[in-house]
Amino acid sequence: MRRSLMDILCCPVCKGDLTLAVEKEDEKEILEGGLHCAACNADYPIHDGIPNLLPPAMYEH
């Protein structure tokens, strides 16, 4: 995921602002980390450079 996406991404549940937490990145993109919405307390993981923006209820078991 490129950092520039943060300018257009919002929480798919409540449309709130997302906060980025980076665990691993290279010179081009964020490879591992997460996005967090403070408004509704939802978390979205980033794996292999791809943010999973499905609402948390859809991927929790």
C-alpha distance matrix in Angstrom:
0.0 3.8 6.5 8.5 7.2 9.2 12.2 12.3 11.1 14.1 15.6 16.7 19.9 21.3 19.1 19.0 16.7 13.8 13.8 10.9 12.1 10.6 12.4 11.1 9.2 10.4 11.4 8.5 5.2 5.1 6.7 8.9 9.9 10.6 11.2 14.9 17.2 20.4 22.3 22.4 21.2 18.6 15.8 12.6 11.2 7.8 9.1 8.5 4.7 5.7 6.8 10.5 12.0 15.4 18.1 19.0 22.5 21.3 19.9 22.3 25.3
3.8 0.0 3.8 5.4 5.8 8.0 10.3 11.3 11.2 14.6 16.8 18.3 21.6 22.4 19.8 19.4 16.6 14.3 14.0 11.3 13.0 11.4 13.8 12.3 9.6 10.1 9.8 6.8 4.5 6.1 9.0 11.4 12.1 12.8 12.8 16.3 18.3 21.2 23.1 23.8 22.8 20.6 18.1 15.3 14.3 11.1 12.7 11.8 8.1 9.4 10.1 13.9 14.7 18.3 20.8 21.9 25.4 24.4 23.3 25.6 28.8
6.5 3.8 0.0 3.8 5.3 5.8 8.2 10.2 10.3 13.4 15.8 18.0 21.0 21.3 18.5 17.6 14.3 12.1 11.4 9.0 11.1 10.1 13.3 12.5 10.1 11.2 10.7 8.6 6.6 7.0 10.7 12.2 11.8 12.2 11.6 14.7 16.5 18.9 21.0 22.2 21.2 19.6 17.3 15.2 14.6 12.1 14.4 14.2 10.6 11.9 11.5 15.1 15.4 19.2 21.0 22.0 25.7 25.2 24.2 26.2 29.6
8.5 5.4 3.8 0.0 3.8 5.3 5.9 8.0 9.4 12.8 15.9 17.8 21.1 21.0 17.8 17.3 14.3 13.0 13.1 11.6 14.3 13.8 17.0 16.3 13.7 14.2 13.1 10.5 9.3 10.5 13.9 15.7 15.2 15.0 13.8 16.5 17.6 20.1 21.6 23.0 22.6 21.0 19.3 17.1 17.1 14.8 17.1 16.9 13.1 13.7 13.2 16.6 16.2 20.0 21.8 23.4 26.9 26.3 25.8 28.0 31.5
7.2 5.8 5.3 3.8 0.0 3.8 5.3 5.5 6.1 9.7 12.7 14.2 17.6 17.9 14.8 14.8 12.2 10.8 11.9 10.7 13.7 13.8 16.9 16.5 14.5 15.6 15.2 12.3 10.2 10.6 13.4 14.8 14.1 13.2 11.6 14.3 15.2 18.1 19.3 20.3 20.2 18.2 16.6 14.2 14.7 12.7 15.3 15.5 11.8 11.3 10.3 13.4 12.7 16.3 18.2 20.1 23.4 22.7 22.4 24.8 28.3
9.2 8.0 5.8 5.3 3.8 0.0 3.8 5.5 5.2 8.0 10.9 13.4 16.2 16.0 13.0 12.1 9.1 7.7 8.5 8.0 11.5 12.4 15.9 16.3 14.8 16.6 16.5 14.2 11.8 11.2 14.3 14.8 13.2 11.8 9.6 11.7 12.3 14.9 16.2 17.7 17.5 16.0 14.7 13.1 14.0 12.7 15.9 16.9 13.4 13.0 11.0 13.8 12.7 16.4 17.5 19.1 22.6 22.5 22.2 24.1 27.8
12.2 10.3 8.2 5.9 5.3 3.8 0.0 3.8 6.1 8.6 12.2 14.5 17.3 16.5 13.0 12.4 9.6 9.7 11.0 11.3 15.0 16.0 19.6 19.8 18.0 19.4 18.6 16.2 14.5 14.6 17.7 18.5 17.0 15.5 13.0 14.5 14.3 16.5 17.2 19.1 19.5 18.4 17.7 16.3 17.6 16.4 19.6 20.3 16.7 16.1 14.3 16.8 15.2 18.7 19.7 21.7 24.9 24.8 25.0 27.0 30.7
12.3 11.3 10.2 8.0 5.5 5.5 3.8 0.0 3.8 6.6 10.3 11.8 15.0 14.5 10.9 11.4 9.6 10.0 12.3 12.9 16.5 17.6 21.0 21.3 19.6 21.0 20.6 17.7 15.7 15.7 18.4 19.1 17.8 15.8 13.1 14.6 14.0 16.7 16.8 18.2 19.0 17.4 17.1 15.4 17.1 16.1 19.2 20.0 16.5 15.2 13.2 15.1 13.0 16.2 17.3 19.8 22.8 22.4 23.0 25.3 29.0
11.1 11.2 10.3 9.4 6.1 5.2 6.1 3.8 0.0 3.8 7.0 8.7 11.9 11.9 8.8 9.2 7.7 7.2 10.0 10.6 14.1 15.6 18.8 19.5 18.4 20.4 20.7 17.9 15.2 14.4 16.6 16.7 15.1 12.7 9.8 11.3 10.9 14.0 14.3 15.1 15.7 13.8 13.4 11.6 13.6 13.2 16.5 17.9 14.7 12.9 10.3 11.8 9.5 12.8 13.8 16.1 19.1 18.9 19.4 21.6 25.3
14.1 14.6 13.4 12.8 9.7 8.0 8.6 6.6 3.8 0.0 3.8 6.2 8.8 8.3 5.2 5.7 5.3 5.8 9.5 11.3 14.7 16.9 20.0 21.3 20.9 23.2 23.8 21.3 18.3 17.0 18.9 18.4 16.1 13.1 9.6 9.8 8.3 11.2 10.9 11.7 12.9 11.3 11.8 11.0 13.9 14.4 18.0 20.0 17.2 15.1 11.8 12.4 9.3 11.9 11.9 14.2 17.0 17.4 18.3 20.2 23.9
15.6 16.8 15.8 15.9 12.7 10.9 12.2 10.3 7.0 3.8 0.0 3.8 5.4 5.7 4.5 5.1 6.3 6.3 9.9 11.9 14.7 17.3 20.0 21.7 21.9 24.6 25.7 23.3 20.0 18.1 19.5 18.3 15.8 12.3 8.9 8.3 6.3 9.5 8.9 8.6 9.9 8.0 9.2 8.9 12.4 13.9 17.4 20.0 17.8 15.3 11.7 11.1 7.8 9.6 8.6 10.8 13.5 14.3 15.4 16.9 20.6
16.7 18.3 18.0 17.8 14.2 13.4 14.5 11.8 8.7 6.2 3.8 0.0 3.8 5.9 5.6 8.1 9.9 10.0 13.4 15.0 17.6 19.9 22.2 23.7 23.8 26.4 27.5 24.8 21.6 19.9 20.8 19.7 17.7 14.4 11.5 11.3 9.6 12.8 11.6 10.4 12.0 9.5 10.8 10.0 13.4 14.9 17.9 20.4 18.5 15.4 12.0 10.6 6.8 7.4 6.7 9.9 11.8 12.0 13.8 15.8 19.3
19.9 21.6 21.0 21.1 17.6 16.2 17.3 15.0 11.9 8.8 5.4 3.8 0.0 3.8 6.1 8.0 10.9 11.2 14.5 16.6 18.9 21.6 23.8 25.7 26.2 29.1 30.5 28.0 24.6 22.5 23.3 21.7 19.3 15.7 12.8 11.6 9.2 11.7 9.8 7.8 10.1 8.1 10.6 11.0 14.7 17.0 20.0 22.9 21.3 18.3 14.7 12.8 9.3 8.8 6.2 8.9 10.1 11.3 13.5 14.8 18.2
21.3 22.4 21.3 21.0 17.9 16.0 16.5 14.5 11.9 8.3 5.7 5.9 3.8 0.0 3.8 5.4 9.0 10.6 14.0 16.7 19.4 22.4 24.9 27.0 27.4 30.3 31.3 29.0 25.7 23.7 25.0 23.5 20.8 17.1 13.8 11.9 8.6 10.2 7.5 6.8 9.9 9.3 12.2 13.2 17.0 19.1 22.5 25.3 23.3 20.6 17.0 15.7 12.1 12.3 9.9 12.1 13.4 15.0 17.1 18.0 21.5
19.1 19.8 18.5 17.8 14.8 13.0 13.0 10.9 8.8 5.2 4.5 5.6 6.1 3.8 0.0 3.8 6.8 8.9 12.6 15.2 18.4 21.1 24.1 25.8 25.7 28.2 28.9 26.4 23.4 21.9 23.6 22.6 20.0 16.6 13.0 11.8 8.9 10.9 8.8 9.3 11.9 11.1 13.1 13.4 16.9 18.3 21.8 24.2 21.8 19.3 15.8 15.3 11.7 12.9 11.5 14.1 16.0 17.0 18.8 20.2 23.8
19.0 19.4 17.6 17.3 14.8 12.1 12.4 11.4 9.2 5.7 5.1 8.1 8.0 5.4 3.8 0.0 3.8 6.5 9.8 13.0 16.1 19.2 22.2 24.3 24.4 27.2 27.8 25.8 22.8 20.9 22.9 21.6 18.6 15.2 11.4 9.6 6.3 7.6 5.9 7.7 9.9 9.9 11.9 12.9 16.3 17.8 21.6 24.1 21.7 19.7 16.1 16.0 12.8 14.5 12.9 14.6 17.0 18.5 19.8 20.7 24.3
16.7 16.6 14.3 14.3 12.2 9.1 9.6 9.6 7.7 5.3 6.3 9.9 10.9 9.0 6.8 3.8 0.0 3.8 6.8 9.9 13.3 16.3 19.6 21.6 21.4 24.1 24.6 22.8 19.9 18.1 20.4 19.3 16.4 13.3 9.6 8.3 6.1 7.5 7.6 10.0 10.9 10.9 11.8 12.4 15.3 16.2 20.1 22.4 19.7 18.2 14.8 15.6 13.0 15.5 14.6 16.0 18.9 20.2 20.8 21.8 25.6
13.8 14.3 12.1 13.0 10.8 7.7 9.7 10.0 7.2 5.8 6.3 10.0 11.2 10.6 8.9 6.5 3.8 0.0 3.8 6.5 9.8 12.7 15.9 18.0 18.1 21.0 21.9 20.2 17.0 14.8 16.9 15.6 12.6 9.5 5.9 5.3 4.7 7.3 8.9 10.3 9.9 9.2 9.0 9.3 11.8 12.7 16.5 18.9 16.4 15.2 11.8 12.9 10.9 13.8 13.3 14.2 17.5 18.6 18.6 19.6 23.4
13.8 14.0 11.4 13.1 11.9 8.5 11.0 12.3 10.0 9.5 9.9 13.4 14.5 14.0 12.6 9.8 6.8 3.8 0.0 3.8 6.7 10.0 13.3 15.6 16.0 19.1 20.1 19.0 16.0 13.4 15.7 14.1 10.8 8.3 5.4 5.1 6.4 7.8 10.6 12.2 10.8 10.6 9.5 10.1 11.6 12.3 16.0 18.4 16.1 15.6 12.6 14.2 13.1 16.1 15.8 15.9 19.4 20.6 20.1 20.7 24.3
10.9 11.3 9.0 11.6 10.7 8.0 11.3 12.9 10.6 11.3 11.9 15.0 16.6 16.7 15.2 13.0 9.9 6.5 3.8 0.0 3.8 6.4 9.8 11.9 12.2 15.4 16.6 15.7 12.6 9.8 12.1 10.6 7.6 6.0 4.8 6.6 9.3 11.2 14.1 15.2 13.3 12.4 10.1 9.7 9.9 9.7 13.2 15.2 12.9 13.1 10.7 13.0 12.9 16.2 16.6 16.5 20.3 21.0 19.9 20.7 24.1
12.1 13.0 11.1 14.3 13.7 11.5 15.0 16.5 14.1 14.7 14.7 17.6 18.9 19.4 18.4 16.1 13.3 9.8 6.7 3.8 0.0 3.8 6.6 9.5 10.8 14.4 16.3 16.1 12.9 9.5 11.0 8.8 5.4 5.2 6.2 7.9 11.3 12.8 16.2 16.8 14.2 13.3 10.4 10.3 9.4 9.3 12.2 14.4 12.8 13.7 11.7 13.8 14.6 17.5 18.0 17.1 20.9 21.7 19.9 20.3 23.5
10.6 11.4 10.1 13.8 13.8 12.4 16.0 17.6 15.6 16.9 17.3 19.9 21.6 22.4 21.1 19.2 16.3 12.7 10.0 6.4 3.8 0.0 3.8 5.8 7.1 10.8 13.0 13.1 10.2 6.7 8.1 6.4 4.5 6.6 8.8 11.3 14.8 16.6 19.9 20.3 17.7 16.4 13.2 12.1 10.2 8.8 10.7 12.1 10.7 12.5 11.7 14.4 15.9 19.0 20.1 19.2 23.0 23.3 21.2 21.8 24.8
12.4 13.8 13.3 17.0 16.9 15.9 19.6 21.0 18.8 20.0 20.0 22.2 23.8 24.9 24.1 22.2 19.6 15.9 13.3 9.8 6.6 3.8 0.0 3.8 7.0 10.6 13.6 14.3 11.5 8.1 7.8 5.3 4.7 8.0 11.2 13.6 17.3 19.0 22.4 22.4 19.5 18.0 14.5 13.4 10.7 9.3 10.0 11.2 11.1 13.2 13.0 15.3 17.5 20.1 21.4 20.0 23.6 23.8 21.2 21.6 24.1
11.1 12.3 12.5 16.3 16.5 16.3 19.8 21.3 19.5 21.3 21.7 23.7 25.7 27.0 25.8 24.3 21.6 18.0 15.6 11.9 9.5 5.8 3.8 0.0 3.8 7.1 10.5 11.4 9.0 6.3 5.4 4.9 6.7 10.3 13.4 16.4 20.0 22.0 25.2 25.3 22.6 20.8 17.1 15.4 12.3 9.8 9.6 9.5 9.4 12.4 13.2 16.0 18.5 21.3 23.1 22.1 25.7 25.4 22.7 23.6 26.0
9.2 9.6 10.1 13.7 14.5 14.8 18.0 19.6 18.4 20.9 21.9 23.8 26.2 27.4 25.7 24.4 21.4 18.1 16.0 12.2 10.8 7.1 7.0 3.8 0.0 3.8 6.9 7.7 5.8 4.2 5.0 6.8 8.7 11.9 14.3 17.6 20.9 23.1 26.1 26.5 24.2 22.3 18.8 16.7 14.0 10.8 10.8 9.7 8.5 11.9 13.2 16.5 18.8 22.0 24.1 23.7 27.4 26.7 24.4 25.7 28.4
10.4 10.1 11.2 14.2 15.6 16.6 19.4 21.0 20.4 23.2 24.6 26.4 29.1 30.3 28.2 27.2 24.1 21.0 19.1 15.4 14.4 10.8 10.6 7.1 3.8 0.0 3.8 5.5 5.7 6.6 7.2 10.0 12.4 15.4 17.6 21.0 24.1 26.5 29.3 29.8 27.7 25.7 22.3 19.9 17.2 13.8 13.3 11.2 9.9 13.7 15.6 19.1 21.4 24.6 27.0 26.9 30.5 29.5 27.2 28.8 31.4
11.4 9.8 10.7 13.1 15.2 16.5 18.6 20.6 20.7 23.8 25.7 27.5 30.5 31.3 28.9 27.8 24.6 21.9 20.1 16.6 16.3 13.0 13.6 10.5 6.9 3.8 0.0 3.8 6.2 8.5 10.2 13.2 15.1 17.8 19.4 22.7 25.5 27.8 30.5 31.3 29.5 27.7 24.5 22.1 19.9 16.4 16.3 14.2 12.2 15.7 17.5 21.2 23.1 26.5 29.0 29.2 32.8 31.9 29.9 31.7 34.4
8.5 6.8 8.6 10.5 12.3 14.2 16.2 17.7 17.9 21.3 23.3 24.8 28.0 29.0 26.4 25.8 22.8 20.2 19.0 15.7 16.1 13.1 14.3 11.4 7.7 5.5 3.8 0.0 3.8 7.3 9.3 12.7 14.6 16.8 17.9 21.5 24.0 26.6 29.0 29.7 28.2 26.1 23.1 20.4 18.4 14.8 14.9 12.6 10.0 13.1 15.1 18.8 20.5 23.9 26.6 27.2 30.8 29.6 27.9 30.0 32.9
5.2 4.5 6.6 9.3 10.2 11.8 14.5 15.7 15.2 18.3 20.0 21.6 24.6 25.7 23.4 22.8 19.9 17.0 16.0 12.6 12.9 10.2 11.5 9.0 5.8 5.7 6.2 3.8 0.0 3.8 6.2 9.4 11.1 13.1 14.3 17.9 20.6 23.3 25.7 26.2 24.7 22.4 19.4 16.6 14.6 11.0 11.5 9.8 6.8 9.8 11.5 15.2 17.0 20.4 23.0 23.5 27.1 26.0 24.2 26.3 29.2
5.1 6.1 7.0 10.5 10.6 11.2 14.6 15.7 14.4 17.0 18.1 19.9 22.5 23.7 21.9 20.9 18.1 14.8 13.4 9.8 9.5 6.7 8.1 6.3 4.2 6.6 8.5 7.3 3.8 0.0 3.8 5.9 7.3 9.6 11.3 14.9 17.9 20.6 23.2 23.5 21.6 19.4 16.2 13.6 11.4 8.0 8.9 8.3 5.6 8.5 9.5 13.1 15.0 18.4 20.6 20.7 24.3 23.6 21.6 23.3 26.3
6.7 9.0 10.7 13.9 13.4 14.3 17.7 18.4 16.6 18.9 19.5 20.8 23.3 25.0 23.6 22.9 20.4 16.9 15.7 12.1 11.0 8.1 7.8 5.4 5.0 7.2 10.2 9.3 6.2 3.8 0.0 3.8 6.9 9.8 12.4 16.0 19.3 22.1 24.7 24.5 22.3 19.8 16.3 13.5 10.4 6.9 6.1 4.9 4.0 7.4 9.2 12.3 15.0 17.9 20.4 20.0 23.5 22.5 20.1 21.7 24.3
8.9 11.4 12.2 15.7 14.8 14.8 18.5 19.1 16.7 18.4 18.3 19.7 21.7 23.5 22.6 21.6 19.3 15.6 14.1 10.6 8.8 6.4 5.3 4.9 6.8 10.0 13.2 12.7 9.4 5.9 3.8 0.0 3.8 7.1 10.4 13.6 17.2 19.8 22.6 22.1 19.6 17.2 13.5 11.2 7.8 5.2 4.9 6.1 6.3 8.3 8.9 11.2 14.1 16.6 18.6 17.7 21.2 20.6 17.9 19.1 21.6
9.9 12.1 11.8 15.2 14.1 13.2 17.0 17.8 15.1 16.1 15.8 17.7 19.3 20.8 20.0 18.6 16.4 12.6 10.8 7.6 5.4 4.5 4.7 6.7 8.7 12.4 15.1 14.6 11.1 7.3 6.9 3.8 0.0 3.7 7.2 10.2 13.8 16.2 19.2 18.8 16.2 14.1 10.5 8.8 6.1 5.0 6.9 9.3 8.7 9.7 8.7 10.7 12.8 15.5 16.8 15.7 19.4 19.4 17.0 17.8 20.6
10.6 12.8 12.2 15.0 13.2 11.8 15.5 15.8 12.7 13.1 12.3 14.4 15.7 17.1 16.6 15.2 13.3 9.5 8.3 6.0 5.2 6.6 8.0 10.3 11.9 15.4 17.8 16.8 13.1 9.6 9.8 7.1 3.7 0.0 3.8 6.6 10.2 12.8 15.6 15.1 12.6 10.5 6.9 5.6 4.3 5.0 8.4 11.4 10.3 10.0 7.6 8.9 10.2 12.8 13.6 12.6 16.4 16.8 14.9 15.6 18.8
11.2 12.8 11.6 13.8 11.6 9.6 13.0 13.1 9.8 9.6 8.9 11.5 12.8 13.8 13.0 11.4 9.6 5.9 5.4 4.8 6.2 8.8 11.2 13.4 14.3 17.6 19.4 17.9 14.3 11.3 12.4 10.4 7.2 3.8 0.0 3.8 6.9 9.9 12.4 12.3 10.3 8.4 5.8 5.0 6.3 7.4 11.2 14.0 12.3 11.3 8.0 9.1 8.8 11.7 12.0 11.8 15.6 16.3 15.2 16.1 19.6
14.9 16.3 14.7 16.5 14.3 11.7 14.5 14.6 11.3 9.8 8.3 11.3 11.6 11.9 11.8 9.6 8.3 5.3 5.1 6.6 7.9 11.3 13.6 16.4 17.6 21.0 22.7 21.5 17.9 14.9 16.0 13.6 10.2 6.6 3.8 0.0 3.8 6.3 9.0 9.0 6.8 5.8 4.5 6.3 8.7 10.8 14.4 17.6 16.0 14.8 11.3 11.5 10.5 12.7 11.8 11.2 14.7 16.2 15.6 15.8 19.4
17.2 18.3 16.5 17.6 15.2 12.3 14.3 14.0 10.9 8.3 6.3 9.6 9.2 8.6 8.9 6.3 6.1 4.7 6.4 9.3 11.3 14.8 17.3 20.0 20.9 24.1 25.5 24.0 20.6 17.9 19.3 17.2 13.8 10.2 6.9 3.8 0.0 3.8 5.5 5.9 5.2 5.3 6.5 8.5 11.7 13.9 17.6 20.7 18.9 17.2 13.5 13.3 11.2 13.0 11.3 11.4 14.4 16.3 16.6 16.8 20.4
20.4 21.2 18.9 20.1 18.1 14.9 16.5 16.7 14.0 11.2 9.5 12.8 11.7 10.2 10.9 7.6 7.5 7.3 7.8 11.2 12.8 16.6 19.0 22.0 23.1 26.5 27.8 26.6 23.3 20.6 22.1 19.8 16.2 12.8 9.9 6.3 3.8 0.0 3.8 5.7 4.9 7.3 9.1 11.8 14.8 17.1 20.7 23.8 22.1 20.8 17.1 17.0 15.0 16.4 14.3 14.0 16.6 19.1 19.4 19.0 22.5
22.3 23.1 21.0 21.6 19.3 16.2 17.2 16.8 14.3 10.9 8.9 11.6 9.8 7.5 8.8 5.9 7.6 8.9 10.6 14.1 16.2 19.9 22.4 25.2 26.1 29.3 30.5 29.0 25.7 23.2 24.7 22.6 19.2 15.6 12.4 9.0 5.5 3.8 0.0 3.8 5.8 8.1 10.9 13.5 16.9 19.3 23.0 26.1 24.2 22.4 18.7 18.1 15.4 16.4 13.8 14.2 16.2 18.7 19.7 19.5 23.0
22.4 23.8 22.2 23.0 20.3 17.7 19.1 18.2 15.1 11.7 8.6 10.4 7.8 6.8 9.3 7.7 10.0 10.3 12.2 15.2 16.8 20.3 22.4 25.3 26.5 29.8 31.3 29.7 26.2 23.5 24.5 22.1 18.8 15.1 12.3 9.0 5.9 5.7 3.8 0.0 3.8 5.6 9.2 11.9 15.5 18.4 21.8 25.1 23.7 21.6 17.8 16.4 13.9 14.1 11.0 11.0 12.6 15.4 16.6 16.1 19.4
21.2 22.8 21.2 22.6 20.2 17.5 19.5 19.0 15.7 12.9 9.9 12.0 10.1 9.9 11.9 9.9 10.9 9.9 10.8 13.3 14.2 17.7 19.5 22.6 24.2 27.7 29.5 28.2 24.7 21.6 22.3 19.6 16.2 12.6 10.3 6.8 5.2 4.9 5.8 3.8 0.0 3.8 6.7 10.1 13.2 16.4 19.6 23.1 22.1 20.2 16.5 15.4 13.6 14.0 11.3 10.2 12.4 15.3 15.5 14.6 17.9
18.6 20.6 19.6 21.0 18.2 16.0 18.4 17.4 13.8 11.3 8.0 9.5 8.1 9.3 11.1 9.9 10.9 9.2 10.6 12.4 13.3 16.4 18.0 20.8 22.3 25.7 27.7 26.1 22.4 19.4 19.8 17.2 14.1 10.5 8.4 5.8 5.3 7.3 8.1 5.6 3.8 0.0 3.8 6.8 10.2 13.4 16.5 20.1 19.1 17.0 13.3 11.7 10.0 10.3 7.9 6.8 9.6 12.0 12.1 11.8 15.4
15.8 18.1 17.3 19.3 16.6 14.7 17.7 17.1 13.4 11.8 9.2 10.8 10.6 12.2 13.1 11.9 11.8 9.0 9.5 10.1 10.4 13.2 14.5 17.1 18.8 22.3 24.5 23.1 19.4 16.2 16.3 13.5 10.5 6.9 5.8 4.5 6.5 9.1 10.9 9.2 6.7 3.8 0.0 3.8 6.6 9.9 13.0 16.6 15.8 14.0 10.6 9.4 8.8 9.8 8.7 7.1 10.7 12.3 11.3 11.3 14.9
12.6 15.3 15.2 17.1 14.2 13.1 16.3 15.4 11.6 11.0 8.9 10.0 11.0 13.2 13.4 12.9 12.4 9.3 10.1 9.7 10.3 12.1 13.4 15.4 16.7 19.9 22.1 20.4 16.6 13.6 13.5 11.2 8.8 5.6 5.0 6.3 8.5 11.8 13.5 11.9 10.1 6.8 3.8 0.0 3.8 6.8 9.9 13.3 12.5 10.3 6.9 5.7 5.8 7.6 8.0 7.3 11.1 11.5 10.2 11.3 14.9
11.2 14.3 14.6 17.1 14.7 14.0 17.6 17.1 13.6 13.9 12.4 13.4 14.7 17.0 16.9 16.3 15.3 11.8 11.6 9.9 9.4 10.2 10.7 12.3 14.0 17.2 19.9 18.4 14.6 11.4 10.4 7.8 6.1 4.3 6.3 8.7 11.7 14.8 16.9 15.5 13.2 10.2 6.6 3.8 0.0 3.8 6.4 10.0 9.9 8.4 5.9 5.7 7.9 9.7 11.0 9.9 13.5 13.2 11.0 12.1 15.3
7.8 11.1 12.1 14.8 12.7 12.7 16.4 16.1 13.2 14.4 13.9 14.9 17.0 19.1 18.3 17.8 16.2 12.7 12.3 9.7 9.3 8.8 9.3 9.8 10.8 13.8 16.4 14.8 11.0 8.0 6.9 5.2 5.0 5.0 7.4 10.8 13.9 17.1 19.3 18.4 16.4 13.4 9.9 6.8 3.8 0.0 3.8 6.8 6.1 5.4 4.2 6.1 8.9 11.5 13.6 13.1 16.7 15.9 13.7 15.3 18.3
9.1 12.7 14.4 17.1 15.3 15.9 19.6 19.2 16.5 18.0 17.4 17.9 20.0 22.5 21.8 21.6 20.1 16.5 16.0 13.2 12.2 10.7 10.0 9.6 10.8 13.3 16.3 14.9 11.5 8.9 6.1 4.9 6.9 8.4 11.2 14.4 17.6 20.7 23.0 21.8 19.6 16.5 13.0 9.9 6.4 3.8 0.0 3.8 5.4 5.4 6.6 7.9 11.4 13.3 15.9 15.1 18.3 17.0 14.3 16.0 18.4
8.5 11.8 14.2 16.9 15.5 16.9 20.3 20.0 17.9 20.0 20.0 20.4 22.9 25.3 24.2 24.1 22.4 18.9 18.4 15.2 14.4 12.1 11.2 9.5 9.7 11.2 14.2 12.6 9.8 8.3 4.9 6.1 9.3 11.4 14.0 17.6 20.7 23.8 26.1 25.1 23.1 20.1 16.6 13.3 10.0 6.8 3.8 0.0 3.8 5.6 8.5 10.5 13.9 16.0 18.9 18.6 21.6 20.0 17.3 19.4 21.6
4.7 8.1 10.6 13.1 11.8 13.4 16.7 16.5 14.7 17.2 17.8 18.5 21.3 23.3 21.8 21.7 19.7 16.4 16.1 12.9 12.8 10.7 11.1 9.4 8.5 9.9 12.2 10.0 6.8 5.6 4.0 6.3 8.7 10.3 12.3 16.0 18.9 22.1 24.2 23.7 22.1 19.1 15.8 12.5 9.9 6.1 5.4 3.8 0.0 3.8 6.7 9.7 12.5 15.3 18.2 18.5 21.8 20.3 18.2 20.5 23.1
5.7 9.4 11.9 13.7 11.3 13.0 16.1 15.2 12.9 15.1 15.3 15.4 18.3 20.6 19.3 19.7 18.2 15.2 15.6 13.1 13.7 12.5 13.2 12.4 11.9 13.7 15.7 13.1 9.8 8.5 7.4 8.3 9.7 10.0 11.3 14.8 17.2 20.8 22.4 21.6 20.2 17.0 14.0 10.3 8.4 5.4 5.4 5.6 3.8 0.0 3.8 6.4 9.2 11.8 14.9 15.6 18.7 16.9 15.2 17.8 20.6
6.8 10.1 11.5 13.2 10.3 11.0 14.3 13.2 10.3 11.8 11.7 12.0 14.7 17.0 15.8 16.1 14.8 11.8 12.6 10.7 11.7 11.7 13.0 13.2 13.2 15.6 17.5 15.1 11.5 9.5 9.2 8.9 8.7 7.6 8.0 11.3 13.5 17.1 18.7 17.8 16.5 13.3 10.6 6.9 5.9 4.2 6.6 8.5 6.7 3.8 0.0 3.8 5.9 9.0 11.8 12.5 15.8 14.6 13.2 15.6 18.8
10.5 13.9 15.1 16.6 13.4 13.8 16.8 15.1 11.8 12.4 11.1 10.6 12.8 15.7 15.3 16.0 15.6 12.9 14.2 13.0 13.8 14.4 15.3 16.0 16.5 19.1 21.2 18.8 15.2 13.1 12.3 11.2 10.7 8.9 9.1 11.5 13.3 17.0 18.1 16.4 15.4 11.7 9.4 5.7 5.7 6.1 7.9 10.5 9.7 6.4 3.8 0.0 3.8 5.7 8.6 9.3 12.3 10.8 9.5 12.2 15.4
12.0 14.7 15.4 16.2 12.7 12.7 15.2 13.0 9.5 9.3 7.8 6.8 9.3 12.1 11.7 12.8 13.0 10.9 13.1 12.9 14.6 15.9 17.5 18.5 18.8 21.4 23.1 20.5 17.0 15.0 15.0 14.1 12.8 10.2 8.8 10.5 11.2 15.0 15.4 13.9 13.6 10.0 8.8 5.8 7.9 8.9 11.4 13.9 12.5 9.2 5.9 3.8 0.0 3.8 6.2 8.2 11.2 10.1 10.1 12.8 16.2
15.4 18.3 19.2 20.0 16.3 16.4 18.7 16.2 12.8 11.9 9.6 7.4 8.8 12.3 12.9 14.5 15.5 13.8 16.1 16.2 17.5 19.0 20.1 21.3 22.0 24.6 26.5 23.9 20.4 18.4 17.9 16.6 15.5 12.8 11.7 12.7 13.0 16.4 16.4 14.1 14.0 10.3 9.8 7.6 9.7 11.5 13.3 16.0 15.3 11.8 9.0 5.7 3.8 0.0 3.8 6.1 8.2 6.5 7.2 10.2 13.5
18.1 20.8 21.0 21.8 18.2 17.5 19.7 17.3 13.8 11.9 8.6 6.7 6.2 9.9 11.5 12.9 14.6 13.3 15.8 16.6 18.0 20.1 21.4 23.1 24.1 27.0 29.0 26.6 23.0 20.6 20.4 18.6 16.8 13.6 12.0 11.8 11.3 14.3 13.8 11.0 11.3 7.9 8.7 8.0 11.0 13.6 15.9 18.9 18.2 14.9 11.8 8.6 6.2 3.8 0.0 3.8 5.5 5.6 7.4 9.3 12.7
19.0 21.9 22.0 23.4 20.1 19.1 21.7 19.8 16.1 14.2 10.8 9.9 8.9 12.1 14.1 14.6 16.0 14.2 15.9 16.5 17.1 19.2 20.0 22.1 23.7 26.9 29.2 27.2 23.5 20.7 20.0 17.7 15.7 12.6 11.8 11.2 11.4 14.0 14.2 11.0 10.2 6.8 7.1 7.3 9.9 13.1 15.1 18.6 18.5 15.6 12.5 9.3 8.2 6.1 3.8 0.0 3.8 5.4 5.6 6.1 9.8
22.5 25.4 25.7 26.9 23.4 22.6 24.9 22.8 19.1 17.0 13.5 11.8 10.1 13.4 16.0 17.0 18.9 17.5 19.4 20.3 20.9 23.0 23.6 25.7 27.4 30.5 32.8 30.8 27.1 24.3 23.5 21.2 19.4 16.4 15.6 14.7 14.4 16.6 16.2 12.6 12.4 9.6 10.7 11.1 13.5 16.7 18.3 21.6 21.8 18.7 15.8 12.3 11.2 8.2 5.5 3.8 0.0 3.8 5.7 5.6 8.3
21.3 24.4 25.2 26.3 22.7 22.5 24.8 22.4 18.9 17.4 14.3 12.0 11.3 15.0 17.0 18.5 20.2 18.6 20.6 21.0 21.7 23.3 23.8 25.4 26.7 29.5 31.9 29.6 26.0 23.6 22.5 20.6 19.4 16.8 16.3 16.2 16.3 19.1 18.7 15.4 15.3 12.0 12.3 11.5 13.2 15.9 17.0 20.0 20.3 16.9 14.6 10.8 10.1 6.5 5.6 5.4 3.8 0.0 3.8 6.0 8.4
19.9 23.3 24.2 25.8 22.4 22.2 25.0 23.0 19.4 18.3 15.4 13.8 13.5 17.1 18.8 19.8 20.8 18.6 20.1 19.9 19.9 21.2 21.2 22.7 24.4 27.2 29.9 27.9 24.2 21.6 20.1 17.9 17.0 14.9 15.2 15.6 16.6 19.4 19.7 16.6 15.5 12.1 11.3 10.2 11.0 13.7 14.3 17.3 18.2 15.2 13.2 9.5 10.1 7.2 7.4 5.6 5.7 3.8 0.0 3.8 6.4
22.3 25.6 26.2 28.0 24.8 24.1 27.0 25.3 21.6 20.2 16.9 15.8 14.8 18.0 20.2 20.7 21.8 19.6 20.7 20.7 20.3 21.8 21.6 23.6 25.7 28.8 31.7 30.0 26.3 23.3 21.7 19.1 17.8 15.6 16.1 15.8 16.8 19.0 19.5 16.1 14.6 11.8 11.3 11.3 12.1 15.3 16.0 19.4 20.5 17.8 15.6 12.2 12.8 10.2 9.3 6.1 5.6 6.0 3.8 0.0 3.8
25.3 28.8 29.6 31.5 28.3 27.8 30.7 29.0 25.3 23.9 20.6 19.3 18.2 21.5 23.8 24.3 25.6 23.4 24.3 24.1 23.5 24.8 24.1 26.0 28.4 31.4 34.4 32.9 29.2 26.3 24.3 21.6 20.6 18.8 19.6 19.4 20.4 22.5 23.0 19.4 17.9 15.4 14.9 14.9 15.3 18.3 18.4 21.6 23.1 20.6 18.8 15.4 16.2 13.5 12.7 9.8 8.3 8.4 6.4 3.8 0.0
